């Protein structure tokens, strides 16, 4: 059985919409390089934000 990683050792990114850091999830394992937003809410919010507003 593989040794478990501590949450502090997992990769992190910062959400460009809310500015919060988020941590790698197993469901994102194959697409981690493509993950930009921390949640569906932030992904939907990106299209509502106006540049310069």
C-alpha distance matrix in Angstrom:
0.0 3.8 6.5 8.9 12.3 15.5 18.0 20.5 18.5 18.5 21.4 24.6 27.8 31.1 32.7 36.2 37.7 36.8 35.8 32.7 29.5 26.5 22.8 20.4 19.0 16.4 19.4 21.1 18.4 20.7 23.9 23.3 26.2 28.5 27.8 30.8 31.4 29.4 30.6 32.8 35.6 35.6 35.5 38.5 40.3 40.3 42.9 45.0 45.3 48.4 48.7 50.8 50.7
3.8 0.0 3.7 6.3 9.2 12.6 15.2 17.3 15.0 15.0 17.9 21.2 24.5 27.9 29.7 33.1 34.9 34.0 32.7 29.8 26.4 23.5 19.8 17.4 16.6 14.3 17.6 18.7 15.9 18.3 21.4 20.4 23.1 25.7 25.0 27.9 28.7 26.8 28.4 30.8 33.5 33.2 33.1 36.3 37.9 37.7 40.4 42.6 42.6 45.7 45.7 47.7 47.8
6.5 3.7 0.0 3.8 6.6 9.7 12.7 14.6 12.5 13.3 16.5 19.7 23.3 26.5 28.6 32.1 33.9 32.8 31.2 28.1 24.7 22.2 18.4 16.7 16.4 14.8 18.4 19.3 16.8 19.7 22.3 20.8 23.5 26.1 25.1 27.6 28.2 26.1 27.9 30.7 33.1 32.6 32.9 36.2 37.4 37.3 40.2 42.2 42.0 45.0 45.0 46.8 46.8
8.9 6.3 3.8 0.0 3.8 6.6 9.3 11.7 10.2 10.6 14.1 17.0 20.5 23.5 25.5 29.1 30.7 29.4 28.0 24.7 21.4 18.8 15.2 13.8 13.3 12.2 16.0 16.9 15.0 18.4 20.5 18.7 21.7 24.1 22.6 24.9 25.2 22.8 24.6 27.4 29.7 29.3 29.8 33.0 34.1 34.2 37.2 39.0 38.8 41.9 42.0 43.7 43.5
12.3 9.2 6.6 3.8 0.0 3.8 6.4 8.2 6.4 7.2 10.8 13.6 17.3 20.3 22.6 26.1 27.9 26.6 24.9 21.8 18.3 16.0 12.4 11.4 11.9 11.8 15.6 15.8 14.0 17.5 19.1 16.7 19.4 22.0 20.4 22.4 22.8 20.6 22.8 25.9 27.9 27.1 27.8 31.2 31.9 31.8 35.0 36.7 36.3 39.3 39.2 40.7 40.6
15.5 12.6 9.7 6.6 3.8 0.0 3.8 5.3 5.4 7.0 10.7 12.7 16.4 19.0 21.4 25.0 26.6 24.8 23.0 19.7 16.4 14.6 11.3 11.5 12.4 13.3 16.9 17.0 16.0 19.7 20.7 17.9 20.5 22.9 20.8 22.3 22.3 19.7 22.0 25.3 26.9 26.1 27.3 30.5 30.9 31.0 34.4 35.8 35.1 38.2 38.1 39.3 39.1
18.0 15.2 12.7 9.3 6.4 3.8 0.0 3.8 5.4 5.4 8.8 9.9 13.4 15.7 17.9 21.5 22.9 21.1 19.4 16.1 12.9 10.9 7.9 8.9 10.0 11.8 15.0 14.9 14.6 18.4 18.8 15.8 18.5 20.5 18.0 19.2 18.8 16.1 18.4 21.9 23.3 22.4 23.8 27.0 27.3 27.4 30.8 32.1 31.4 34.5 34.6 35.8 35.5
20.5 17.3 14.6 11.7 8.2 5.3 3.8 0.0 3.8 5.7 8.3 9.0 12.6 14.8 17.6 20.9 22.7 20.8 18.6 15.4 12.1 11.2 8.7 10.4 12.6 14.7 17.8 17.0 16.7 20.2 20.2 16.9 18.9 21.2 18.9 19.5 19.5 17.0 19.9 23.5 24.6 23.2 24.7 28.0 27.9 27.8 31.3 32.6 31.4 34.3 34.0 34.9 34.8
18.5 15.0 12.5 10.2 6.4 5.4 5.4 3.8 0.0 3.8 6.6 8.9 12.7 15.6 18.6 21.8 24.0 22.6 20.2 17.5 13.8 12.5 9.5 9.8 12.3 13.7 17.1 16.0 14.9 18.1 18.6 15.3 17.2 19.9 18.2 19.3 19.9 18.0 21.0 24.5 26.0 24.5 25.4 29.0 29.1 28.6 32.0 33.7 32.6 35.3 34.8 36.0 36.2
18.5 15.0 13.3 10.6 7.2 7.0 5.4 5.7 3.8 0.0 3.8 6.5 10.2 13.4 15.9 19.2 21.4 20.3 18.3 15.6 11.9 9.9 6.5 6.1 8.7 10.5 13.5 12.2 11.3 14.7 14.9 11.7 13.9 16.4 14.6 16.0 16.7 14.8 17.7 21.1 22.8 21.4 22.1 25.6 26.0 25.5 28.8 30.6 29.8 32.6 32.3 33.8 33.9
21.4 17.9 16.5 14.1 10.8 10.7 8.8 8.3 6.6 3.8 0.0 3.8 7.1 10.6 13.3 16.3 18.8 18.3 16.1 14.0 10.3 8.7 6.0 5.5 9.2 11.3 13.6 11.3 10.8 13.5 13.0 9.3 10.8 13.5 11.9 13.0 14.2 13.1 16.4 19.6 21.4 19.4 19.9 23.6 23.8 22.9 26.2 28.2 27.1 29.7 29.1 30.7 31.1
24.6 21.2 19.7 17.0 13.6 12.7 9.9 9.0 8.9 6.5 3.8 0.0 3.8 7.0 9.9 12.9 15.4 14.6 12.3 10.2 6.6 5.6 4.5 6.2 9.8 12.9 14.5 12.0 12.7 15.2 13.8 10.1 11.2 13.1 10.8 10.9 11.6 10.4 14.0 17.4 18.7 16.4 17.3 21.0 20.8 19.9 23.4 25.1 23.9 26.5 25.9 27.3 27.6
27.8 24.5 23.3 20.5 17.3 16.4 13.4 12.6 12.7 10.2 7.1 3.8 0.0 3.8 6.6 9.3 12.0 11.9 9.6 8.5 5.6 5.5 6.6 8.1 11.4 14.6 15.3 12.4 13.7 15.6 13.3 9.8 10.1 11.3 8.8 7.8 8.8 8.5 12.3 15.5 16.4 13.7 14.5 18.1 17.7 16.5 20.0 21.7 20.3 22.8 22.2 23.7 24.1
31.1 27.9 26.5 23.5 20.3 19.0 15.7 14.8 15.6 13.4 10.6 7.0 3.8 0.0 3.8 6.3 8.9 8.4 5.8 5.5 4.2 6.1 8.8 11.1 14.0 17.4 17.7 15.0 16.9 18.6 16.0 12.8 12.8 13.1 10.4 8.0 7.9 7.9 11.5 14.6 14.7 11.7 13.1 16.4 15.3 14.2 17.9 19.1 17.4 19.9 19.2 20.4 20.6
32.7 29.7 28.6 25.5 22.6 21.4 17.9 17.6 18.6 15.9 13.3 9.9 6.6 3.8 0.0 3.8 5.5 5.8 5.0 5.5 6.2 7.2 10.4 12.3 14.4 17.8 17.3 14.8 17.4 18.8 15.7 13.2 13.3 12.5 9.5 6.4 5.1 5.7 8.8 11.5 11.3 8.0 9.5 12.7 11.5 10.6 14.3 15.5 14.0 16.8 16.7 18.3 18.1
36.2 33.1 32.1 29.1 26.1 25.0 21.5 20.9 21.8 19.2 16.3 12.9 9.3 6.3 3.8 0.0 3.8 6.0 5.4 8.0 9.4 10.9 14.1 15.8 17.9 21.2 20.4 17.6 20.2 21.0 17.6 15.5 14.8 13.5 11.3 7.5 6.9 8.8 11.2 13.0 12.3 8.5 9.6 12.3 10.5 8.7 12.3 13.5 11.4 13.6 13.1 14.6 14.9
37.7 34.9 33.9 30.7 27.9 26.6 22.9 22.7 24.0 21.4 18.8 15.4 12.0 8.9 5.5 3.8 0.0 3.8 5.8 8.3 10.8 12.1 15.6 17.5 19.0 22.3 21.1 18.9 21.9 22.8 19.4 17.6 17.4 15.6 13.0 9.5 7.4 8.8 9.9 11.2 9.6 6.0 8.0 9.8 7.3 6.5 10.2 10.6 8.7 11.7 12.1 13.7 13.0
36.8 34.0 32.8 29.4 26.6 24.8 21.1 20.8 22.6 20.3 18.3 14.6 11.9 8.4 5.8 6.0 3.8 0.0 3.8 5.6 8.9 10.6 14.4 16.9 18.4 22.0 21.2 19.3 22.3 23.9 20.8 18.6 19.0 17.7 14.6 11.5 8.8 8.5 9.8 11.9 9.9 7.0 10.2 11.8 9.3 9.7 13.3 13.1 11.4 14.4 15.0 15.9 14.7
35.8 32.7 31.2 28.0 24.9 23.0 19.4 18.6 20.2 18.3 16.1 12.3 9.6 5.8 5.0 5.4 5.8 3.8 0.0 3.8 6.6 9.4 13.0 15.9 18.0 21.7 21.5 19.3 21.8 23.5 20.6 17.9 18.0 17.4 14.4 11.3 9.6 9.4 11.9 14.5 13.1 10.0 12.6 14.9 12.7 12.3 16.0 16.1 13.9 16.5 16.2 16.8 16.3
32.7 29.8 28.1 24.7 21.8 19.7 16.1 15.4 17.5 15.6 14.0 10.2 8.5 5.5 5.5 8.0 8.3 5.6 3.8 0.0 3.8 6.5 10.1 13.3 15.4 19.1 19.3 17.5 19.9 22.1 19.6 16.7 17.6 17.3 14.0 11.6 9.6 7.9 10.7 13.9 12.9 10.5 13.3 15.9 14.2 14.4 18.1 18.4 16.8 19.6 19.7 20.4 19.7
29.5 26.4 24.7 21.4 18.3 16.4 12.9 12.1 13.8 11.9 10.3 6.6 5.6 4.2 6.2 9.4 10.8 8.9 6.6 3.8 0.0 3.8 6.9 10.3 12.8 16.5 17.2 15.3 17.2 19.6 17.5 14.2 15.3 15.7 12.5 10.9 9.8 7.9 11.3 14.9 14.9 12.5 14.7 17.7 16.7 16.4 20.2 21.0 19.5 22.3 22.1 23.1 22.7
26.5 23.5 22.2 18.8 16.0 14.6 10.9 11.2 12.5 9.9 8.7 5.6 5.5 6.1 7.2 10.9 12.1 10.6 9.4 6.5 3.8 0.0 3.8 7.0 9.1 12.8 13.5 11.8 13.9 16.6 14.7 11.6 13.5 13.9 10.4 9.9 8.7 6.0 9.3 13.1 13.8 12.1 13.7 17.0 16.7 16.7 20.2 21.4 20.6 23.6 23.8 25.2 24.8
22.8 19.8 18.4 15.2 12.4 11.3 7.9 8.7 9.5 6.5 6.0 4.5 6.6 8.8 10.4 14.1 15.6 14.4 13.0 10.1 6.9 3.8 0.0 3.8 6.4 10.0 11.5 10.0 11.3 14.5 13.4 10.2 12.6 13.8 10.7 11.4 11.0 8.6 11.5 15.1 16.5 15.1 16.2 19.6 19.8 19.7 23.1 24.6 23.9 27.0 27.1 28.6 28.4
20.4 17.4 16.7 13.8 11.4 11.5 8.9 10.4 9.8 6.1 5.5 6.2 8.1 11.1 12.3 15.8 17.5 16.9 15.9 13.3 10.3 7.0 3.8 0.0 3.8 6.8 8.6 6.8 7.6 10.8 10.3 7.3 10.4 11.8 9.3 11.3 11.6 9.8 12.3 15.3 17.5 16.4 16.6 20.1 21.0 20.6 23.7 25.7 25.3 28.4 28.4 30.4 30.3
19.0 16.6 16.4 13.3 11.9 12.4 10.0 12.6 12.3 8.7 9.2 9.8 11.4 14.0 14.4 17.9 19.0 18.4 18.0 15.4 12.8 9.1 6.4 3.8 0.0 3.8 5.4 5.3 6.7 10.1 10.2 8.5 12.2 12.9 10.4 12.8 12.6 10.5 11.8 14.4 17.0 16.6 16.7 19.9 21.3 21.4 24.2 26.1 26.3 29.5 30.1 32.2 31.9
16.4 14.3 14.8 12.2 11.8 13.3 11.8 14.7 13.7 10.5 11.3 12.9 14.6 17.4 17.8 21.2 22.3 22.0 21.7 19.1 16.5 12.8 10.0 6.8 3.8 0.0 3.8 5.3 5.1 8.6 10.0 9.3 13.1 14.0 12.3 15.4 15.5 13.8 14.6 16.6 19.6 19.6 19.2 22.2 24.1 24.1 26.6 28.7 29.2 32.4 33.0 35.4 35.1
19.4 17.6 18.4 16.0 15.6 16.9 15.0 17.8 17.1 13.5 13.6 14.5 15.3 17.7 17.3 20.4 21.1 21.2 21.5 19.3 17.2 13.5 11.5 8.6 5.4 3.8 0.0 3.8 5.6 7.7 8.5 9.0 12.7 12.6 10.9 14.1 14.0 12.7 12.8 14.1 17.4 17.7 16.8 19.6 21.9 22.0 24.1 26.4 27.2 30.4 31.3 33.9 33.6
21.1 18.7 19.3 16.9 15.8 17.0 14.9 17.0 16.0 12.2 11.3 12.0 12.4 15.0 14.8 17.6 18.9 19.3 19.3 17.5 15.3 11.8 10.0 6.8 5.3 5.3 3.8 0.0 3.8 5.7 5.3 5.2 8.9 9.0 7.5 10.9 11.6 11.0 11.9 13.4 16.7 16.2 15.1 18.3 20.3 19.8 22.1 24.6 25.2 28.2 28.6 31.3 31.2
18.4 15.9 16.8 15.0 14.0 16.0 14.6 16.7 14.9 11.3 10.8 12.7 13.7 16.9 17.4 20.2 21.9 22.3 21.8 19.9 17.2 13.9 11.3 7.6 6.7 5.1 5.6 3.8 0.0 3.8 5.7 5.6 9.0 10.3 9.9 13.4 14.7 14.3 15.6 17.2 20.5 19.8 18.6 21.9 23.9 23.1 25.4 28.1 28.4 31.2 31.4 34.0 34.2
20.7 18.3 19.7 18.4 17.5 19.7 18.4 20.2 18.1 14.7 13.5 15.2 15.6 18.6 18.8 21.0 22.8 23.9 23.5 22.1 19.6 16.6 14.5 10.8 10.1 8.6 7.7 5.7 3.8 0.0 3.8 6.0 8.2 9.1 10.0 13.7 15.6 15.9 17.0 18.0 21.4 20.7 18.8 22.0 24.2 23.1 25.0 28.0 28.5 31.1 31.2 34.1 34.5
23.9 21.4 22.3 20.5 19.1 20.7 18.8 20.2 18.6 14.9 13.0 13.8 13.3 16.0 15.7 17.6 19.4 20.8 20.6 19.6 17.5 14.7 13.4 10.3 10.2 10.0 8.5 5.3 5.7 3.8 0.0 3.8 5.5 5.3 6.4 10.2 12.3 13.3 14.4 15.4 18.7 17.5 15.5 18.8 20.9 19.5 21.4 24.5 24.9 27.4 27.4 30.3 30.9
23.3 20.4 20.8 18.7 16.7 17.9 15.8 16.9 15.3 11.7 9.3 10.1 9.8 12.8 13.2 15.5 17.6 18.6 17.9 16.7 14.2 11.6 10.2 7.3 8.5 9.3 9.0 5.2 5.6 6.0 3.8 0.0 3.8 5.4 5.2 8.5 10.8 11.4 13.5 15.3 18.1 16.5 15.2 18.8 20.3 18.9 21.4 24.2 24.1 26.6 26.4 29.0 29.6
26.2 23.1 23.5 21.7 19.4 20.5 18.5 18.9 17.2 13.9 10.8 11.2 10.1 12.8 13.3 14.8 17.4 19.0 18.0 17.6 15.3 13.5 12.6 10.4 12.2 13.1 12.7 8.9 9.0 8.2 5.5 3.8 0.0 3.8 5.7 8.1 11.4 13.0 15.3 16.9 19.5 17.3 15.6 19.3 20.5 18.5 20.7 23.8 23.4 25.5 24.9 27.4 28.4
28.5 25.7 26.1 24.1 22.0 22.9 20.5 21.2 19.9 16.4 13.5 13.1 11.3 13.1 12.5 13.5 15.6 17.7 17.4 17.3 15.7 13.9 13.8 11.8 12.9 14.0 12.6 9.0 10.3 9.1 5.3 5.4 3.8 0.0 3.8 6.3 9.4 11.7 13.3 14.2 16.9 14.9 12.6 16.1 17.6 15.6 17.5 20.7 20.7 22.8 22.5 25.4 26.3
27.8 25.0 25.1 22.6 20.4 20.8 18.0 18.9 18.2 14.6 11.9 10.8 8.8 10.4 9.5 11.3 13.0 14.6 14.4 14.0 12.5 10.4 10.7 9.3 10.4 12.3 10.9 7.5 9.9 10.0 6.4 5.2 5.7 3.8 0.0 3.8 6.1 7.9 9.8 11.2 13.8 11.8 10.2 13.9 15.3 13.7 16.2 19.0 18.9 21.5 21.6 24.3 24.7
30.8 27.9 27.6 24.9 22.4 22.3 19.2 19.5 19.3 16.0 13.0 10.9 7.8 8.0 6.4 7.5 9.5 11.5 11.3 11.6 10.9 9.9 11.4 11.3 12.8 15.4 14.1 10.9 13.4 13.7 10.2 8.5 8.1 6.3 3.8 0.0 3.8 6.8 9.1 10.7 12.3 9.5 8.3 12.1 12.7 10.8 13.6 16.2 15.7 18.2 18.1 20.6 21.0
31.4 28.7 28.2 25.2 22.8 22.3 18.8 19.5 19.9 16.7 14.2 11.6 8.8 7.9 5.1 6.9 7.4 8.8 9.6 9.6 9.8 8.7 11.0 11.6 12.6 15.5 14.0 11.6 14.7 15.6 12.3 10.8 11.4 9.4 6.1 3.8 0.0 3.8 5.7 7.5 8.7 6.0 5.8 9.5 9.9 9.1 12.2 14.2 14.0 17.0 17.5 19.9 19.7
29.4 26.8 26.1 22.8 20.6 19.7 16.1 17.0 18.0 14.8 13.1 10.4 8.5 7.9 5.7 8.8 8.8 8.5 9.4 7.9 7.9 6.0 8.6 9.8 10.5 13.8 12.7 11.0 14.3 15.9 13.3 11.4 13.0 11.7 7.9 6.8 3.8 0.0 3.8 7.3 8.3 6.6 7.8 11.0 11.4 11.6 14.9 16.2 16.1 19.4 20.2 22.3 21.6
30.6 28.4 27.9 24.6 22.8 22.0 18.4 19.9 21.0 17.7 16.4 14.0 12.3 11.5 8.8 11.2 9.9 9.8 11.9 10.7 11.3 9.3 11.5 12.3 11.8 14.6 12.8 11.9 15.6 17.0 14.4 13.5 15.3 13.3 9.8 9.1 5.7 3.8 0.0 3.8 5.3 5.4 6.4 8.8 9.9 11.1 13.7 14.9 15.6 19.2 20.7 22.9 21.8
32.8 30.8 30.7 27.4 25.9 25.3 21.9 23.5 24.5 21.1 19.6 17.4 15.5 14.6 11.5 13.0 11.2 11.9 14.5 13.9 14.9 13.1 15.1 15.3 14.4 16.6 14.1 13.4 17.2 18.0 15.4 15.3 16.9 14.2 11.2 10.7 7.5 7.3 3.8 0.0 3.8 5.5 5.0 6.2 8.5 10.1 11.8 13.1 14.7 18.2 20.2 22.8 21.5
35.6 33.5 33.1 29.7 27.9 26.9 23.3 24.6 26.0 22.8 21.4 18.7 16.4 14.7 11.3 12.3 9.6 9.9 13.1 12.9 14.9 13.8 16.5 17.5 17.0 19.6 17.4 16.7 20.5 21.4 18.7 18.1 19.5 16.9 13.8 12.3 8.7 8.3 5.3 3.8 0.0 3.8 5.4 5.2 6.1 8.8 10.7 10.9 12.4 16.1 18.3 20.6 18.9
35.6 33.2 32.6 29.3 27.1 26.1 22.4 23.2 24.5 21.4 19.4 16.4 13.7 11.7 8.0 8.5 6.0 7.0 10.0 10.5 12.5 12.1 15.1 16.4 16.6 19.6 17.7 16.2 19.8 20.7 17.5 16.5 17.3 14.9 11.8 9.5 6.0 6.6 5.4 5.5 3.8 0.0 3.8 5.4 4.8 6.3 9.2 9.9 10.3 13.9 15.6 17.8 16.5
35.5 33.1 32.9 29.8 27.8 27.3 23.8 24.7 25.4 22.1 19.9 17.3 14.5 13.1 9.5 9.6 8.0 10.2 12.6 13.3 14.7 13.7 16.2 16.6 16.7 19.2 16.8 15.1 18.6 18.8 15.5 15.2 15.6 12.6 10.2 8.3 5.8 7.8 6.4 5.0 5.4 3.8 0.0 3.8 5.5 5.5 7.6 9.6 10.7 14.0 15.6 18.4 17.6
38.5 36.3 36.2 33.0 31.2 30.5 27.0 28.0 29.0 25.6 23.6 21.0 18.1 16.4 12.7 12.3 9.8 11.8 14.9 15.9 17.7 17.0 19.6 20.1 19.9 22.2 19.6 18.3 21.9 22.0 18.8 18.8 19.3 16.1 13.9 12.1 9.5 11.0 8.8 6.2 5.2 5.4 3.8 0.0 3.8 5.5 6.0 7.2 9.4 12.8 15.2 18.1 16.7
40.3 37.9 37.4 34.1 31.9 30.9 27.3 27.9 29.1 26.0 23.8 20.8 17.7 15.3 11.5 10.5 7.3 9.3 12.7 14.2 16.7 16.7 19.8 21.0 21.3 24.1 21.9 20.3 23.9 24.2 20.9 20.3 20.5 17.6 15.3 12.7 9.9 11.4 9.9 8.5 6.1 4.8 5.5 3.8 0.0 3.8 5.4 5.1 6.3 10.0 12.5 14.9 13.3
40.3 37.7 37.3 34.2 31.8 31.0 27.4 27.8 28.6 25.5 22.9 19.9 16.5 14.2 10.6 8.7 6.5 9.7 12.3 14.4 16.4 16.7 19.7 20.6 21.4 24.1 22.0 19.8 23.1 23.1 19.5 18.9 18.5 15.6 13.7 10.8 9.1 11.6 11.1 10.1 8.8 6.3 5.5 5.5 3.8 0.0 3.8 5.5 5.5 8.5 10.1 13.1 12.4
42.9 40.4 40.2 37.2 35.0 34.4 30.8 31.3 32.0 28.8 26.2 23.4 20.0 17.9 14.3 12.3 10.2 13.3 16.0 18.1 20.2 20.2 23.1 23.7 24.2 26.6 24.1 22.1 25.4 25.0 21.4 21.4 20.7 17.5 16.2 13.6 12.2 14.9 13.7 11.8 10.7 9.2 7.6 6.0 5.4 3.8 0.0 3.8 5.6 7.8 10.1 13.4 12.7
45.0 42.6 42.2 39.0 36.7 35.8 32.1 32.6 33.7 30.6 28.2 25.1 21.7 19.1 15.5 13.5 10.6 13.1 16.1 18.4 21.0 21.4 24.6 25.7 26.1 28.7 26.4 24.6 28.1 28.0 24.5 24.2 23.8 20.7 19.0 16.2 14.2 16.2 14.9 13.1 10.9 9.9 9.6 7.2 5.1 5.5 3.8 0.0 3.8 6.4 9.7 12.3 10.6
45.3 42.6 42.0 38.8 36.3 35.1 31.4 31.4 32.6 29.8 27.1 23.9 20.3 17.4 14.0 11.4 8.7 11.4 13.9 16.8 19.5 20.6 23.9 25.3 26.3 29.2 27.2 25.2 28.4 28.5 24.9 24.1 23.4 20.7 18.9 15.7 14.0 16.1 15.6 14.7 12.4 10.3 10.7 9.4 6.3 5.5 5.6 3.8 0.0 3.8 6.6 8.9 7.4
48.4 45.7 45.0 41.9 39.3 38.2 34.5 34.3 35.3 32.6 29.7 26.5 22.8 19.9 16.8 13.6 11.7 14.4 16.5 19.6 22.3 23.6 27.0 28.4 29.5 32.4 30.4 28.2 31.2 31.1 27.4 26.6 25.5 22.8 21.5 18.2 17.0 19.4 19.2 18.2 16.1 13.9 14.0 12.8 10.0 8.5 7.8 6.4 3.8 0.0 3.8 6.3 5.4
48.7 45.7 45.0 42.0 39.2 38.1 34.6 34.0 34.8 32.3 29.1 25.9 22.2 19.2 16.7 13.1 12.1 15.0 16.2 19.7 22.1 23.8 27.1 28.4 30.1 33.0 31.3 28.6 31.4 31.2 27.4 26.4 24.9 22.5 21.6 18.1 17.5 20.2 20.7 20.2 18.3 15.6 15.6 15.2 12.5 10.1 10.1 9.7 6.6 3.8 0.0 3.8 5.5
50.8 47.7 46.8 43.7 40.7 39.3 35.8 34.9 36.0 33.8 30.7 27.3 23.7 20.4 18.3 14.6 13.7 15.9 16.8 20.4 23.1 25.2 28.6 30.4 32.2 35.4 33.9 31.3 34.0 34.1 30.3 29.0 27.4 25.4 24.3 20.6 19.9 22.3 22.9 22.8 20.6 17.8 18.4 18.1 14.9 13.1 13.4 12.3 8.9 6.3 3.8 0.0 3.8
50.7 47.8 46.8 43.5 40.6 39.1 35.5 34.8 36.2 33.9 31.1 27.6 24.1 20.6 18.1 14.9 13.0 14.7 16.3 19.7 22.7 24.8 28.4 30.3 31.9 35.1 33.6 31.2 34.2 34.5 30.9 29.6 28.4 26.3 24.7 21.0 19.7 21.6 21.8 21.5 18.9 16.5 17.6 16.7 13.3 12.4 12.7 10.6 7.4 5.4 5.5 3.8 0.0
